[in-house]
Amino acid sequence: MKKVEIDVSSNKLLIVKDGNVTAVNPPMSGFGEQVAVWINGKVDRVDVK
């Protein structure tokens, strides 16, 4: 199992998929909705609404 250190001082979503960490930044406006779309037990994409 691989371990990583994360920065908890910044606001963002962190997605772990197949051992890799992907950061999703908050909407530029500071408001909005981000929906993680799951397919076959894994996050496929994050839709911004």
mmCIF file as gemmi writes it, N, C-alpha and C atoms, coordinates in Angstrom:
data_model
loop_
_atom_site.group_PDB
_atom_site.id
_atom_site.type_symbol
_atom_site.label_atom_id
_atom_site.label_alt_id
_atom_site.label_comp_id
_atom_site.label_asym_id
_atom_site.label_entity_id
_atom_site.label_seq_id
_atom_site.pdbx_PDB_ins_code
_atom_site.Cartn_x
_atom_site.Cartn_y
_atom_site.Cartn_z
_atom_site.occupancy
_atom_site.B_iso_or_equiv
_atom_site.pdbx_formal_charge
_atom_site.auth_seq_id
_atom_site.auth_asym_id
_atom_site.pdbx_PDB_model_num
ATOM 1 N N . MET Axp A 1 ? 0.848 -1.171 0 1 0 ? 1 A 1
ATOM 2 C CA . MET Axp A 1 ? 0 0 0 1 0 ? 1 A 1
ATOM 3 C C . MET Axp A 1 ? 0.896 1.237 0 1 0 ? 1 A 1
ATOM 4 N N . LYS Axp A 2 ? 0.617 2.133 -0.951 1 0 ? 2 A 1
ATOM 5 C CA . LYS Axp A 2 ? 1.366 3.374 -1.06 1 0 ? 2 A 1
ATOM 6 C C . LYS Axp A 2 ? 0.738 4.417 -0.15 1 0 ? 2 A 1
ATOM 7 N N . LYS Axp A 3 ? 1.557 5.21 0.53 1 0 ? 3 A 1
ATOM 8 C CA . LYS Axp A 3 ? 1.054 6.274 1.386 1 0 ? 3 A 1
ATOM 9 C C . LYS Axp A 3 ? 1.535 7.609 0.848 1 0 ? 3 A 1
ATOM 10 N N . VAL Axp A 4 ? 0.674 8.617 0.937 1 0 ? 4 A 1
ATOM 11 C CA . VAL Axp A 4 ? 1.042 9.964 0.512 1 0 ? 4 A 1
ATOM 12 C C . VAL Axp A 4 ? 0.694 10.944 1.621 1 0 ? 4 A 1
ATOM 13 N N . GLU Axp A 5 ? 1.35 12.067 1.594 1 0 ? 5 A 1
ATOM 14 C CA . GLU Axp A 5 ? 1.064 13.13 2.548 1 0 ? 5 A 1
ATOM 15 C C . GLU Axp A 5 ? 0.216 14.176 1.831 1 0 ? 5 A 1
ATOM 16 N N . ILE Axp A 6 ? -0.845 14.639 2.491 1 0 ? 6 A 1
ATOM 17 C CA . ILE Axp A 6 ? -1.712 15.638 1.866 1 0 ? 6 A 1
ATOM 18 C C . ILE Axp A 6 ? -1.646 16.945 2.643 1 0 ? 6 A 1
ATOM 19 N N . ASP Axp A 7 ? -1.87 18.037 1.923 1 0 ? 7 A 1
ATOM 20 C CA . ASP Axp A 7 ? -1.894 19.372 2.515 1 0 ? 7 A 1
ATOM 21 C C . ASP Axp A 7 ? -3.32 19.662 2.962 1 0 ? 7 A 1
ATOM 22 N N . VAL Axp A 8 ? -3.522 19.739 4.26 1 0 ? 8 A 1
ATOM 23 C CA . VAL Axp A 8 ? -4.873 19.958 4.783 1 0 ? 8 A 1
ATOM 24 C C . VAL Axp A 8 ? -5.181 21.443 4.975 1 0 ? 8 A 1
ATOM 25 N N . SER Axp A 9 ? -4.278 22.319 4.53 1 0 ? 9 A 1
ATOM 26 C CA . SER Axp A 9 ? -4.507 23.755 4.691 1 0 ? 9 A 1
ATOM 27 C C . SER Axp A 9 ? -5.231 24.376 3.503 1 0 ? 9 A 1
ATOM 28 N N . SER Axp A 10 ? -5.437 23.63 2.417 1 0 ? 10 A 1
ATOM 29 C CA . SER Axp A 10 ? -6.147 24.172 1.255 1 0 ? 10 A 1
ATOM 30 C C . SER Axp A 10 ? -7.455 23.416 1.048 1 0 ? 10 A 1
ATOM 31 N N . ASN Axp A 11 ? -8.481 24.159 0.641 1 0 ? 11 A 1
ATOM 32 C CA . ASN Axp A 11 ? -9.804 23.573 0.424 1 0 ? 11 A 1
ATOM 33 C C . ASN Axp A 11 ? -9.88 22.979 -0.978 1 0 ? 11 A 1
ATOM 34 N N . LYS Axp A 12 ? -10.102 21.683 -1.065 1 0 ? 12 A 1
ATOM 35 C CA . LYS Axp A 12 ? -10.271 21.001 -2.349 1 0 ? 12 A 1
ATOM 36 C C . LYS Axp A 12 ? -10.756 19.586 -2.094 1 0 ? 12 A 1
ATOM 37 N N . LEU Axp A 13 ? -11.282 18.974 -3.129 1 0 ? 13 A 1
ATOM 38 C CA . LEU Axp A 13 ? -11.668 17.566 -3.066 1 0 ? 13 A 1
ATOM 39 C C . LEU Axp A 13 ? -10.469 16.727 -3.481 1 0 ? 13 A 1
ATOM 40 N N . LEU Axp A 14 ? -10.287 15.615 -2.822 1 0 ? 14 A 1
ATOM 41 C CA . LEU Axp A 14 ? -9.234 14.685 -3.202 1 0 ? 14 A 1
ATOM 42 C C . LEU Axp A 14 ? -9.885 13.362 -3.577 1 0 ? 14 A 1
ATOM 43 N N . ILE Axp A 15 ? -9.569 12.888 -4.768 1 0 ? 15 A 1
ATOM 44 C CA . ILE Axp A 15 ? -10.134 11.638 -5.263 1 0 ? 15 A 1
ATOM 45 C C . ILE Axp A 15 ? -9.004 10.623 -5.376 1 0 ? 15 A 1
ATOM 46 N N . VAL Axp A 16 ? -9.204 9.462 -4.777 1 0 ? 16 A 1
ATOM 47 C CA . VAL Axp A 16 ? -8.23 8.378 -4.88 1 0 ? 16 A 1
ATOM 48 C C . VAL Axp A 16 ? -8.8 7.344 -5.842 1 0 ? 16 A 1
ATOM 49 N N . LYS Axp A 17 ? -8.066 7.099 -6.924 1 0 ? 17 A 1
ATOM 50 C CA . LYS Axp A 17 ? -8.515 6.141 -7.936 1 0 ? 17 A 1
ATOM 51 C C . LYS Axp A 17 ? -7.304 5.324 -8.382 1 0 ? 17 A 1
ATOM 52 N N . ASP Axp A 18 ? -7.383 4.024 -8.207 1 0 ? 18 A 1
ATOM 53 C CA . ASP Axp A 18 ? -6.306 3.11 -8.608 1 0 ? 18 A 1
ATOM 54 C C . ASP Axp A 18 ? -4.962 3.507 -7.996 1 0 ? 18 A 1
ATOM 55 N N . GLY Axp A 19 ? -4.98 3.967 -6.749 1 0 ? 19 A 1
ATOM 56 C CA . GLY Axp A 19 ? -3.747 4.309 -6.058 1 0 ? 19 A 1
ATOM 57 C C . GLY Axp A 19 ? -3.198 5.688 -6.352 1 0 ? 19 A 1
ATOM 58 N N . ASN Axp A 20 ? -3.884 6.455 -7.189 1 0 ? 20 A 1
ATOM 59 C CA . ASN Axp A 20 ? -3.44 7.806 -7.514 1 0 ? 20 A 1
ATOM 60 C C . ASN Axp A 20 ? -4.387 8.825 -6.904 1 0 ? 20 A 1
ATOM 61 N N . VAL Axp A 21 ? -3.833 9.947 -6.451 1 0 ? 21 A 1
ATOM 62 C CA . VAL Axp A 21 ? -4.63 11.008 -5.847 1 0 ? 21 A 1
ATOM 63 C C . VAL Axp A 21 ? -4.76 12.149 -6.848 1 0 ? 21 A 1
ATOM 64 N N . THR Axp A 22 ? -6.008 12.564 -7.097 1 0 ? 22 A 1
ATOM 65 C CA . THR Axp A 22 ? -6.291 13.688 -7.98 1 0 ? 22 A 1
ATOM 66 C C . THR Axp A 22 ? -6.994 14.765 -7.173 1 0 ? 22 A 1
ATOM 67 N N . ALA Axp A 23 ? -6.491 15.993 -7.261 1 0 ? 23 A 1
ATOM 68 C CA . ALA Axp A 23 ? -7.103 17.112 -6.551 1 0 ? 23 A 1
ATOM 69 C C . ALA Axp A 23 ? -8.084 17.823 -7.475 1 0 ? 23 A 1
ATOM 70 N N . VAL Axp A 24 ? -9.252 18.152 -6.941 1 0 ? 24 A 1
ATOM 71 C CA . VAL Axp A 24 ? -10.26 18.915 -7.677 1 0 ? 24 A 1
ATOM 72 C C . VAL Axp A 24 ? -10.447 20.223 -6.912 1 0 ? 24 A 1
ATOM 73 N N . ASN Axp A 25 ? -10.08 21.319 -7.55 1 0 ? 25 A 1
ATOM 74 C CA . ASN Axp A 25 ? -10.169 22.624 -6.904 1 0 ? 25 A 1
ATOM 75 C C . ASN Axp A 25 ? -11.61 23.103 -6.817 1 0 ? 25 A 1
ATOM 76 N N . PRO Axp A 26 ? -11.906 23.976 -5.853 1 0 ? 26 A 1
ATOM 77 C CA . PRO Axp A 26 ? -13.265 24.503 -5.729 1 0 ? 26 A 1
ATOM 78 C C . PRO Axp A 26 ? -13.604 25.39 -6.926 1 0 ? 26 A 1
ATOM 79 N N . PRO Axp A 27 ? -14.898 25.64 -7.164 1 0 ? 27 A 1
ATOM 80 C CA . PRO Axp A 27 ? -15.296 26.514 -8.268 1 0 ? 27 A 1
ATOM 81 C C . PRO Axp A 27 ? -14.66 27.9 -8.118 1 0 ? 27 A 1
ATOM 82 N N . MET Axp A 28 ? -14.307 28.517 -9.233 1 0 ? 28 A 1
ATOM 83 C CA . MET Axp A 28 ? -13.667 29.83 -9.217 1 0 ? 28 A 1
ATOM 84 C C . MET Axp A 28 ? -14.532 30.881 -8.529 1 0 ? 28 A 1
ATOM 85 N N . SER Axp A 29 ? -15.858 30.763 -8.675 1 0 ? 29 A 1
ATOM 86 C CA . SER Axp A 29 ? -16.771 31.747 -8.084 1 0 ? 29 A 1
ATOM 87 C C . SER Axp A 29 ? -16.876 31.583 -6.568 1 0 ? 29 A 1
ATOM 88 N N . GLY Axp A 30 ? -16.45 30.434 -6.066 1 0 ? 30 A 1
ATOM 89 C CA . GLY Axp A 30 ? -16.587 30.163 -4.644 1 0 ? 30 A 1
ATOM 90 C C . GLY Axp A 30 ? -17.914 29.514 -4.295 1 0 ? 30 A 1
ATOM 91 N N . PHE Axp A 31 ? -18.784 29.379 -5.295 1 0 ? 31 A 1
ATOM 92 C CA . PHE Axp A 31 ? -20.094 28.762 -5.101 1 0 ? 31 A 1
ATOM 93 C C . PHE Axp A 31 ? -20.31 27.738 -6.2 1 0 ? 31 A 1
ATOM 94 N N . GLY Axp A 32 ? -21.115 26.735 -5.932 1 0 ? 32 A 1
ATOM 95 C CA . GLY Axp A 32 ? -21.436 25.765 -6.964 1 0 ? 32 A 1
ATOM 96 C C . GLY Axp A 32 ? -21.579 24.372 -6.399 1 0 ? 32 A 1
ATOM 97 N N . GLU Axp A 33 ? -21.685 23.444 -7.308 1 0 ? 33 A 1
ATOM 98 C CA . GLU Axp A 33 ? -21.891 22.044 -6.949 1 0 ? 33 A 1
ATOM 99 C C . GLU Axp A 33 ? -20.967 21.196 -7.811 1 0 ? 33 A 1
ATOM 100 N N . GLN Axp A 34 ? -20.244 20.291 -7.184 1 0 ? 34 A 1
ATOM 101 C CA . GLN Axp A 34 ? -19.386 19.359 -7.895 1 0 ? 34 A 1
ATOM 102 C C . GLN Axp A 34 ? -19.855 17.955 -7.552 1 0 ? 34 A 1
ATOM 103 N N . VAL Axp A 35 ? -20.174 17.189 -8.581 1 0 ? 35 A 1
ATOM 104 C CA . VAL Axp A 35 ? -20.75 15.861 -8.388 1 0 ? 35 A 1
ATOM 105 C C . VAL Axp A 35 ? -19.781 14.814 -8.921 1 0 ? 35 A 1
ATOM 106 N N . ALA Axp A 36 ? -19.393 13.877 -8.063 1 0 ? 36 A 1
ATOM 107 C CA . ALA Axp A 36 ? -18.544 12.769 -8.495 1 0 ? 36 A 1
ATOM 108 C C . ALA Axp A 36 ? -19.432 11.715 -9.146 1 0 ? 36 A 1
ATOM 109 N N . VAL Axp A 37 ? -19.086 11.327 -10.373 1 0 ? 37 A 1
ATOM 110 C CA . VAL Axp A 37 ? -19.838 10.312 -11.11 1 0 ? 37 A 1
ATOM 111 C C . VAL Axp A 37 ? -19.079 8.995 -10.988 1 0 ? 37 A 1
ATOM 112 N N . TRP Axp A 38 ? -19.743 8.012 -10.386 1 0 ? 38 A 1
ATOM 113 C CA . TRP Axp A 38 ? -19.131 6.708 -10.137 1 0 ? 38 A 1
ATOM 114 C C . TRP Axp A 38 ? -19.566 5.713 -11.206 1 0 ? 38 A 1
ATOM 115 N N . ILE Axp A 39 ? -18.606 4.961 -11.749 1 0 ? 39 A 1
ATOM 116 C CA . ILE Axp A 39 ? -18.886 3.889 -12.702 1 0 ? 39 A 1
ATOM 117 C C . ILE Axp A 39 ? -18.047 2.68 -12.291 1 0 ? 39 A 1
ATOM 118 N N . ASN Axp A 40 ? -18.702 1.54 -12.105 1 0 ? 40 A 1
ATOM 119 C CA . ASN Axp A 40 ? -18.031 0.296 -11.705 1 0 ? 40 A 1
ATOM 120 C C . ASN Axp A 40 ? -17.178 0.465 -10.448 1 0 ? 40 A 1
ATOM 121 N N . GLY Axp A 41 ? -17.69 1.214 -9.485 1 0 ? 41 A 1
ATOM 122 C CA . GLY Axp A 41 ? -17.005 1.359 -8.21 1 0 ? 41 A 1
ATOM 123 C C . GLY Axp A 41 ? -15.848 2.334 -8.191 1 0 ? 41 A 1
ATOM 124 N N . LYS Axp A 42 ? -15.662 3.105 -9.275 1 0 ? 42 A 1
ATOM 125 C CA . LYS Axp A 42 ? -14.576 4.08 -9.347 1 0 ? 42 A 1
ATOM 126 C C . LYS Axp A 42 ? -15.134 5.418 -9.806 1 0 ? 42 A 1
ATOM 127 N N . VAL Axp A 43 ? -14.487 6.506 -9.365 1 0 ? 43 A 1
ATOM 128 C CA . VAL Axp A 43 ? -14.902 7.827 -9.828 1 0 ? 43 A 1
ATOM 129 C C . VAL Axp A 43 ? -14.468 7.97 -11.277 1 0 ? 43 A 1
ATOM 130 N N . ASP Axp A 44 ? -15.44 8.231 -12.151 1 0 ? 44 A 1
ATOM 131 C CA . ASP Axp A 44 ? -15.161 8.401 -13.574 1 0 ? 44 A 1
ATOM 132 C C . ASP Axp A 44 ? -14.818 9.849 -13.889 1 0 ? 44 A 1
ATOM 133 N N . ARG Axp A 45 ? -15.58 10.773 -13.277 1 0 ? 45 A 1
ATOM 134 C CA . ARG Axp A 45 ? -15.369 12.194 -13.541 1 0 ? 45 A 1
ATOM 135 C C . ARG Axp A 45 ? -16.066 13.006 -12.465 1 0 ? 45 A 1
ATOM 136 N N . VAL Axp A 46 ? -15.752 14.285 -12.429 1 0 ? 46 A 1
ATOM 137 C CA . VAL Axp A 46 ? -16.427 15.212 -11.529 1 0 ? 46 A 1
ATOM 138 C C . VAL Axp A 46 ? -17.101 16.256 -12.399 1 0 ? 46 A 1
ATOM 139 N N . ASP Axp A 47 ? -18.432 16.305 -12.338 1 0 ? 47 A 1
ATOM 140 C CA . ASP Axp A 47 ? -19.202 17.286 -13.097 1 0 ? 47 A 1
ATOM 141 C C . ASP Axp A 47 ? -19.418 18.523 -12.247 1 0 ? 47 A 1
ATOM 142 N N . VAL Axp A 48 ? -19.248 19.688 -12.861 1 0 ? 48 A 1
ATOM 143 C CA . VAL Axp A 48 ? -19.48 20.959 -12.177 1 0 ? 48 A 1
ATOM 144 C C . VAL Axp A 48 ? -20.812 21.503 -12.649 1 0 ? 48 A 1
ATOM 145 N N . LYS Axp A 49 ? -21.671 21.838 -11.675 1 0 ? 49 A 1
ATOM 146 C CA . LYS Axp A 49 ? -22.995 22.36 -12.025 1 0 ? 49 A 1
ATOM 147 C C . LYS Axp A 49 ? -23.123 23.778 -11.551 1 0 ? 49 A 1
